[in-house]
Amino acid sequence: MLPLVALVGRPNVGKSTLFNALTRTRDALVHDEPGVTRDRNYGICRLAEDRPFVLVDTGGIAGENTHLESGNLAGATARQARAGAEEADLVLFVVDGREGPSALDDDLLRWLRKAGTPTFLVVNKIDGIDARAALAEFSRYGFSDVFAVSSAHRQGIDPLLEKVLGRLPADGDAAVPDDDPERVRVAFVGRPNVGKSTLVNRILGEERMIASDVAGTTRDSIAVDLERDGRKYRLVDTAGIRRKSKVEEAVETFSIIKTLQAIEQCQVAVVMIDASEGVTDQDASVLGAVLDAGRALVVAVNKWDGLSDYQRSQVEALLSRKLAFVEWAEAVRISARHGSGLRELFRAIHRAHASAMHQFGTAEVTRALEIAYEANPPPVVRGHAAKLRFAHPGGENPPTFVVHGTRLRTLSDSYRRYLENFFRKRFKLVGTPVRFVFKEGDNPYKDRKNVLTDRQVARKKRLIRHVKRNK
């Protein structure tokens, strides 16, 4: 395993900004509003190519006894932050150089000393102020390793990185887990408060994500690696997507952008639906975002255990009617709280992933096109019918087929759907959209003018005179 470094501090001291600076990414959501980060967010620092290490961004801890407040988001955030600090090899205690020491910093320092984990003091936001004066204010903390940095402007990062590498164990495994191509990337998406975080926690068997009845608890897209039954996964818990008219805060806008990015980067998207509320228009919008990205799809109908038989029959009828445009996607009934239906959910994920990533050969694709063409030729349009000559695979995730022929622009939408359904049935594709790209060959003679020879011109004139005489 790679060494682990945790960023710990009170809210709004710049931990997420420092996380992005050290990982050279934008994985952590950054905003001036305090308390944006809630869950633990892991990333890889590769600034020293021969010594990568894992970096964990944690939420702000608002007081020494906040972890005892189990009934609110602040307490859950504090528990996540303390769990990240306790498993780390090194803690970077981040403070605000502009505001100076505070009572919250003093509380956190007492807890860190009790924990006994090696700790560096990082005084952030020193740009535009006297760095020596800022460091002097924190001298009473008694740290021998103190670093003045500006995460937003990348000042002081190199000395901090050099000291961190010198303190971390040197026998870590250099294999970075992010580069493992065998992992199935699964994103859990849906409306707010449909149980995405609860489901991820149930799959992991621990309280890895903050799950709450408050809508919008999850703000960032958090990726967690998992190995289950001999297969590797990367599970991504995302923020809920609401209607644009209901999005008022800038933080929520950024959260939705991160969710859309997670959909683009995943291989299988699990769209969660609240069975007690049925399929809403917003659920259809989330499904549309997955279809636009072309990702494999599994529909997870959550909170199924709390419905009566009559309610279940009503929901079944609603699902068949509202999800008709994605009838090729499997719908699994689950309970994230009690863990029922998880085996069926993973089986559906496997089938969707296998269909989306299947590699086809040109011969079998062309043969399927010939059979579809012979069984149902394209209709005649203006006296001519389109000709489908051959096809070849054009990509995966989603499966893409490139069809070559003539007059392909005359193909109707119904015939294109016929080809899609035929290919899906022939190749047994489940849970993935199928795309077709139609290419017409250029006529090599369209720009060439047929110039007659003198002999041909004379013959043409004789033929015209002969026709006129016969009249």
N, C-alpha and C positions, 0 to 999 in steps of 0.2 A: 504493500500500500504506500501511496505517496504521503509525505508529511502533511499535516493539517495546520493551518493558521486561521485563527478566528478574529474577526473584527467586532469589538465590543465597545459600547458606549451608550450614553443617554440619547434620546431622540434628537435628530436634526444637527448632528455634529459632522456629517459628511462621510459616514461609513460606506454608503452605497457608491458615492463618487470615487472614493479611494478603491473600492472593489473594482469598478470599471477601469480605473487607471492601471491597476496591477494586472488585470486579466486582459487588457486591451480589447474589451468588448463593451456592449451596452446592455448586458443581460440584467443588470439591476436597475429598477425604476428609480429615477431621481427627480425630486421636486422639493420646493422650498417648504412645503407643508410638513410639519412634524408627524412622525408615525406612519410614513408611507410604507416602509418595509415592515412586514409582520412575520413571514415565514423565513426559515433558513434557506439561503440561496448559495449553492456551491458552484465554484468555477475553478479553472486551472490557470495558474500564473506561469507563463512561459517566457518571461523576460530574460531569464537565464536558461538558455536552451538545454544545457546539460544538467540542470537542477530544477525541474518543474516541481511545483507543490500545489496542494489544494487550498483554496481560499474560501472561507464561508462568511457571507454577509448576514448579520443578524439584525433583528429589530431593536429599536431603542428601549432600554430598561429605565423605567421612570420610578426609581426608588429602590431601596434595599429590600423592602418587604412586599414588592409588587408581585413576586412569584406566588405569594400566598393567596392572592385574589384570583381564585379559579373561576369566578363567575363572569368575568368581563374580558374584552379583547386585550387590554393592557396586561392582565395576568397571563393570558395564553401567550402573548408575544414575549413576555419576560421568560416564561418557561422554555420557549424555543431558543431564545438567546443564551440562556444559561446552559442548556443542553449542548449547544454548539461550542461554548467555551470549555465545558468539562471534557469533551472528547478531543480537544485540540492539543497539539504539541507545543504551540506558542500562541499567546494572546496579544493582539495589538489593541491597547486601550486608547481609544480615540477620544480626544477632547477638543473643545472649541477655543482656539487661541484668541478670537476676538472678544468673546464673552468672559473668558477667564474661568477659574475654578468655581464650581457651584456645589450646593449641598447634594445634588444627585451624583455628581462625580465622586464626592467623598464617600457616599454610600456604596457605589460600585467598587471603589478602591478597597474598601473593607472586605467586601465579598470576594474579590479577586485574591486578596492576600490569604483568606481562609481556604480558598480552593487550591492554592499552592502551584498553579500552572505558571511556567515562566512567562513574564509579561514585559512588553515594551510600551513606553508612553509615547503616543503620537499626537503632537499638538498641530491640529489642522487649521486651515484658513488663515495662514500667516501672510498671505499676499496683501501688500498695501499697508502693513503695520510693521512696527519694530519687532523683529523676531526675537531679539535678545530679551526685550521686556516681556514678551509673551511667555518665553521659557522661564524667566525669573518668577513669574506668578505661580508656576507649577513646581517650583523647586522644593516646596514644603512636602510634596508627595514622596520625596526621597528616592526617585528612580535614578539608577546609574545610566540607563539607556533611554535617552530622550531624543526625539526627532521632530524637527519643525518642518512641516510639509504644507503644500497647497495642492490638494487633490485636483481641483478644477483646472489648475495651470501646470500640473505635473512638476512642481518644484519640490526638491528634496526627496524624490522617489528613489533615485539611485543609491544614495547612502543608506536609506532605510532597507532597500532590497539586499544590499550587500551584508548588512548586519543580520537580517533575517536568515539569509542562507548560511551564515556562519554559525547560527544558533540551532538550526534544524538538523536532525540526524541525517547522515550522508548515505545510509544504506537503504534508502527508499527505492521502491520499484520504479524504474524510469518509464514504464508503459503507462501511457495516459489513457484512462478509460473512455474519454470522449471520442477517441479515434477508433473504437471497436465497431467494425461494420456489421457484426453479427446481431447487434441489438435491434429489436423491433421497436421503433419509435411510435408511441401511442400517446395521443393528446386527448384529454377529457375536456369537452367543451359543452356549453349550454347556457341557459339563462341563469341569473343569480339565484342562489339558494335552492338548487335542485339536487345537491348532495355530491358534488364533484370531489371536494376535499374529504368528505366522509368516506367515499368509495376508495380513494387512494389510500387513506389511512387503514381501511379494512384490508385492502390487498397487501399492504406492507406489514400489517400486524403491529403497528405502533402509531403514536400520535405525532406523525411527521409533519402534517399540515394542521393549521388552525381551522377547526370546524366549529361553526357557530350558527345559530338561528338568524343572526343579523345578515341581511342581504348585502353582498359586496364585501364580505370578509377578506377573501383572497383578492389581492391587487396585482401581484406579479405572477409571471409564469415560472413555476418551480419544477425542475426536472430531477427525478430520482431514478437511480439505476436499481434494477431488481433481477434476480435469477429465480425462476420458478419452473419446477419440473424439468430441469436441464436446459431451459431456454432463457436467453437474456433479453431484458426489456429496458426501455427508458420511458418511464411514465411522466407525463407533463400535466400538472394541475394548472388550470388557467382561470383567469377572472371571468365572471359572468358577463354576457353581452346583453345590453339593454337597448331599447330603441333610442335613436339619436335624439328624439324630442325630450327624452327623460334624462339624458346625460348632461349634467350641469357643471360638474367639477372637472378641472383639467386633468387631475390624477386619473379619473375614471376613463377619460379619453385615451390617455397613454396606456392604461391597462387593456383597453379593447384593442389597441394597436399591437400590443405584445401578444394578445390572444390570437389575432389574425396571423401574426408571424409564426406562432407555434403551430397553427394549422398548416401553413405553407411548408414547415420543416418536418412535419410528422409523416409517417407512412400510413397509419390508421388513425382516424378520428372517431372517438366514441362520443356521440351526441346524446346527452342525458336529458330525459324528459320526466317531469313530475307527473306520475300517474294520477295523483289526486286532483290535478288541475287540467289534465288532458293536454292535447296538442294545441298550443297557442300560435298566433301569427308570428311571434318572436321566435318560437321553435323552428318554424319554417324558414325564417331569415337566417338562423344559425345553420340549418341544413343547406341553404343556398350558398353560404360562405364556404362550406366544405366542398360543395359541387364546383364552385368557381375555381377552387384550388386543385380540383381533380384528385382528391385523396380518397382512399378506401374508407368505407363508412360502416359503422355499427351503431344501431340505435339502442340505447339502454333505457328501458322504462323503469324508473326508480320508484320506491315507496309502494311496490306492488302488494306487499304483505298487509298493508293497512286497509285494503279495499274489500268490500263485501262481494259476493258472487254477482249481484246485480250491477254493482259499480264496475266490476271487471268486464262484464259483457258490454257495458256502455263504452268503456275505454277501448275495447277490442274493435268495436264498430267505428269509433272515432279514428283509431290508428289506421285501419284499412282505407278510410276515406281521405284523411288528411295527408297520409304518407304514400299516396298512389304515385306521386312523381318520383319516388325512390323505392319502388316496390322490389327492386333487386337487392336492397340492403336488408340484412337480418335484424329483427327486433327481438331483444332479449329482455325478459322480465326479471328484475333483480330487486334486492333490498340491500342498500349500502350499509345500513345500520346493523343488520343481522347477518350479512354475508351470504344470503341465499342467492343462487343463480350465478355465482362467480365462475364456476367451472364452465357453464354454458357460454358465459360472456367471453372467456378466453378462447374457447373453441371457435366462436364466431370471429374473434380477432385473428386467429390463425388462418381461417379460411379466407377472410378478406385480404390479409397480407399476402398469402400464397397466390391469390388471383391477381392482385395488383402488381406483384413483382415477377410474375411468370414470364419467361423468355420464349418467344415464338420463333419458328423458322419460316423463311420465305415460301417454301414449298407448301407447307400446311396452310398458311394464310391464303395463298393463291388458290389452292384447292377449295377452301371454304368459300371464297368469293365465287368461284365457278359454280359450285353447287347452289349457292344462294341465287345467282343470276339465272341458272336454268330452271329453278323451282318457281321463281317469280321475276320475270324480266321487267325492266323499267318501262313505264308507260310511254306512249308515243306523244311527243310534244311538237306541234307544228310540222307534222309529217316525218319527224326524225325521232329516234330513240337513242338514249345514251348507251354507250358501249363501255362495259367494265372489262378491261383487258387483263390486268394482273394487280397484285397487292403485295406489300411487304410490311414487316413490323417497323414502327417508327419510334418506339420508346416504351417505357414502363412507368408505372405509378403516376398516372393511369395507363393501362394498355392502349397504345395508339397504333392504328393501322393506316397506312398510306395506300390509297387506291388510285391507279393510273387508268386513264381511258379518254374518251372523247365525249363532248357534249355533257359533261358532268354537271354543268351549271343548271341544267334542266331537271335534275333530280329533285323531287319534291321532299318536304320534310317527313312525310309519312314513309317514303321509301328509305330514307336515311335511318329512320327509327327501325324499320324492318331489318336493315343490315345490322344495326346494333343489337337487336334482340336475337337475330340469327347467330351472330358470332358469340354472344354471351351464352346461348344455349349449347352451341356446338363445342365450345371450349370449357364449358362448365364454370364460368366466371361468376363469383358470388361476392357481393359487397363492394364492388368497385365500379366506377363509371368507365365507359368505353368511348374512346374518341376516334373519329375518322377524319383523315385529311385527304381531300380529293384534288388530284393534279391532272390537268389536261395537257397533253403533248402539243407543242406548237406545230402548225402545218408548215413543212419546209418549202412549200411552193407558193405561200401566200404573197410574198413580195416579188416573185418572179413573173415577168410578163412574157407570154407566149408569142414571140415574134415569128410571123410566117415568112417563108422563103419566097423568092420570085416565082418559082414553079408552083408553090401552094397558092399564091395569090392569083396566078393565071387560071389554075384549076377551079378556084372558088368563083371567078368571074364567069367561066364557061358554065358552071353549074347553075348560077343565077340566071343566065340567059336561057338555059334549057328549061328551067322552071317557068319562066315568063312566056316562052313560046307555047308550052303545053296548056297554059291558061287560056 
